[in-house]
Amino acid sequence: MVNRKNLLWAIVLLIALHYGCSNFLRDNASEPVQKSNLTVGVVKTQIIKGKTTQAEILNIFGAPNIIKKNSSNNEVWNYNRMSFKSVTRNLNNILIYWFGESEKSKAMSTATTKSFDLIIIFDDNDVVIDYSVISAVF
């Protein structure tokens, strides 16, 4: 005969596995993410002040988002990448197992936004004078 305590633990384990696996599959089945080489590592290894040219920058990162002139009349290129990820987990699955159909929908939601800015200043010969990277996650 099966011990009631062991049966209860087996049911709890099955519910947890079902809930965890269904969320894992749903969270990881999103559309493909476009990869960008606009990272701090690539910037630091590829951009050399006084040496890297506009043509090389175009080859590495593509066209900038913004091109303007600063107060010294130097050309300034700005690259910006922003990503947003939202994950919502519905808690109804576990409530239905324990309490039957629930009238109220309960969910847990998290959101993450990442921002990456690269600002490059060129001299009159189209060579990098300076650059700066601003990266934030919130």
BELQUI-V388314 format. One line per field, one symbol per residue. ss: DSSP state (H for helix, E for strand, - for the rest). A space follows every 50 residues. Layout:
ss=???
This chain:
ss=---HHHHHHHHHHHHHHHHHHHHHHHH------------HHHHHHH---- --EHHHHHHHH----EEEE-----EEEEEEEEEEEEEEEE-HHHHHHHH- ------EEEEEEEEEEEEEEEE----EEEEEEEEEEE-
